[in-house]
Amino acid sequence: MNRRKFLNYSSCCFGGVIINGCSKAPITDRRQLKIIPESKLNAQAAQIYEKVKEKEKMSDDIKSLNEIKDIGKKMEESISEYFYRAGLNDPTVNFSWEYILIDNKKIKNAWCMPGGKIAIYTGILDVTKNIDGLASVMGHEIAHAVAKHSVERASRGALLQTGTSLLDIFSGGKLAQINRATGMNTVGLLSQIGIMNPFSRTQESEADYLGMIFASLSGYDVRETKKLWERMKEANKGKEPPQFMSTHPSSSKRIKDLKEWENSVILDYPPIVLS
């Protein structure tokens, strides 16, 4: 059964759920499936965040932490003000923003949990280099939370889990037989490569775009974003998996997209001046 048929079967079986759970991502208006309550994920994220703070070593670099908090505060205010002026619901209204800097030079990463719980690893500061580069990273991570990507992924995962069970039924149990014979989750692998990974790359590209917008609205120079990814590409040289196996776009594609978006973002989303 090919991907199109699988999705058709899933759509038929869960059409009512999908219709009720459909919404749109902010600004991009991309259609989303959200059937998992956001409040539930936010509560779980807050608990996990506390555990992270207990387990990980917090950095004593107060200067960098204050810079992170300052960027975060500007983005908090600019994002809310943008949606207010646009006459749209503020997707961050239920957020409890918080920022930590984890002392780990080996990890060049950052993340934002549902509800605005953000962590930056000291290793990525070697790549961000400056305030605008750091704002680019934070804008991207905050965009994931603003666009409710975790809610979307959880909803799609729940639907896919049920759908793959149906797929095995439709195949007369043959997929289960293959799994036992090969010792691998064939359905899971095919689903990941054919469905979940392309979906995740869409979210990552959307976060790149929205992150650039949020950085611009907050008064940062978004021309630094492509330079950041050029540095990231150099730092990850030879370590990136093939794009079809990855949940992230390749650095080269990211840089190309960012260059294409740059001028329109600067013109269409100028810095918001708060009274």
N, C-alpha and C positions, 0 to 999 in steps of 0.2 A: 504494500500500500504506500503510495507516494505521499509527500508532505501535503500537497493540495487536498488529496482525499481525506487525509487524517484531519486536517483543519476543518474540512466540510462536515465530517462526522461530529467533531467536537462542537462546531457551531450549531448543528441540528440538535444535539443532545442538551446543550447548555445555552441555547439562544435566549431564553428568558433571563438567565443570570447575566449574560453579556449585555443585553439591552439595559437592564437595570443598573449595571455597574459601569456603563460607559460614561466617560467625561473627557475633558480636553486639558492638555498641558498648558500652563500659562504662557502667554506671548506667542509660542509657536503654533498653538491650536492643534497639536497632534492628538488624535484620538487615543484614549487610554482605557484600559480595563482595570477597574478598582473595585474589588468585591471584599477585600479585607479592611476592617475598620482602621482608620488612621490612628485613632486614639489608642488602640491596642498596641500597635507597633511603637508609637511614641513612648508608651509606658514601659514596654520591654527594652527599648533602646536606652532609656534613662537608667534602668537597672544595670544593664550591661556596661554602660558608661562609667558607673560608679565602681564596678569591678575592675575595669581597665585602669582607673585612677589608683586603685589599691595595688594592682599587680605591677604596673609599669613604673619605671623611675621617672619622676617629673624633673624637667630641666630647671636648673637654677639661673638660666639666662633670662633675667627679668626684663632686660631691654627688648629682646626678641618677643617675649610673651606679651609685653605691653604693646608692641607694634601689631601683633596678631589681634589683640583685643581692640585696638584702635581701628584697624581695618574692618574687623567684624562689626563694630558698632556703627561705622559709616554705612556698611552694606545693609545692616538691619534697618536703619532709618530710611535709606534711599529706596530700598525695595518696597517697604510699606508705603512710603510717600508716592512712589510710582503708581502702585495699584489704586491708591486713594484718588489720585488726580485722574486716573483713567476710568474711574467709576466702576472698578472691578473689585471682587472679593480678595482680600489680602490672604494669600496662602500661608503666611507665616503667623497669623493671628494667634494660633495656639502653641507657638514655639516657646521653649524655655532655653534661650541661647546660652551657650557655655563654651569656653575655649581652654584647651590645655596644650602644653608643649612637652612632648615626650622625649626624653634624653636617649636617643638611639641614632648614632651617626651612620650606621649601616643601612638604615631604612630610609629611602628617598620617597616618602609617601605622605599623604594626608587623607582624612576622611571626614565625612559629616553624617552622623546618624539621623534618623527621622526625628523631627522635633528640634533640630538646631544644635545638636551636641557634636562639637568639632574637636578634632585632634590633629596636631601637626607634629611630625617627627623632625628632630634636629637635622637629620641627614638631608632633607630636601632643601634646607636653607643654603646648602652649598650650590644648589642649582638655581634657586630663585634669585639669588645675588642682591636684589634690591626690593624696595617697597612695592613697586609696580609688579615685579615678578611674583612676589608673595601674594599680592592682591589677585593676580591671575589664578593662582592655585586655589586660593580660598573662594574666589567667585565660582570656580568650577565645582568645588565640593558643596558649597551652599546651594548651587543650582540643582544638584541631585535632590536635596531635601525640599526645596521650593517646588520642584516639579513632581514631587511625591513618587520618585522612582522606586523607592523601597516598597511602597504600597503596591505599586504596579507589578513589581517583580514577584512579590509574595502572592498577589492575586493570580498572576499568570502561572506561577509554580503550582498553586493549588489546583488550578484548572487542568494543567498539563499532567499532573500526577493521576488525576481521575481519568483523563483522556487516554493515557498510555495503558491503563488497565482495560479500558474498552477496546483499545487497539489489539491487545492480546486476545480478547474474546473474539473479535472480528476475524482474527487469523486462525481461530480454532486451537489456540494454545501453542502454535508453532514457534512464536517468539520466545516463550518460556522455555521450550525445548532447546532452542538455539543458545539461550543464556546458560542453561545447565551444561550443554556440550562444550561451549567455549570458555565458560567460567567468567564471562563478562556481561555487563548490563547493556545488551545491544540497543534496546529501546532508549535507555538513558543516554547512551553515547550519540545515537542518531538525533535524539531530541535536542541534546546540547549543541551539536554542530549545526543542525538544520533549522532549529527554531530559537532556542534560548540565546545562543551566541549572537546571531544577527540582531536579535531584539536588544541585547545589551549594548551592542555597538551603536544602535540608534540612540539609546539613552546617553551614552558617552558623548556622542556628537552633539546631542541636544544640550548637554551640560556644558560643553565647550562654548556653544553659541550663547546660551543664557548667562554663563559665567562671564563672558566678555561683556555682555550687556550690563550685568550688575556691577562689574568693575568700572565701566564707563559712567554709569549713573552715579557712582560713588566718588567720581573725580580722579580716577587713576588712568594712567596712560596705557591703553589697551594695545598699543603697538609693541609693547614689551612681551605680549602673550606669545607671539610666534617665535620670538627670540628665546623665551623660556623653553619652548618645545624643541627648538634647535639644540639647546644645551642638554635637554633631557634625552634627545636622540643620541647625542654624543656620549652621554653618561651610560646609556643602555646599549651601546654599540655591540652588535653581535649577540644580544641576549633576547631580542624580541621574537616571539613565536610567529609562525605564519598567521596572517590576519584572519583566515577562515577558522583557525583554532583558538582565536583570542576573543575575549569579551571587550577588548578595547581596539579602537582604530589604530593603525600603525602611525608612528610618529610622522612619517612623510605625508600621509593623508591629512593628519591633523594640521600640520603646518600649511598645507595647500588650502584647506578649508578656512583656517584662521586668516590667511592673507586675503581670501575672497570676501570674508565678512567684515574685515577691519574698517574700511571706509564707511560702509553703510551703518555700522554700529556707532561710529563716532558722530556721524551726522544725525542719525535717527534717535539716539539715546544719549544726549549730552548730559553733563553732570547736573544733578538736581540740587538746587540751592534751597536749603531749609531755612525758614524764617525763624 
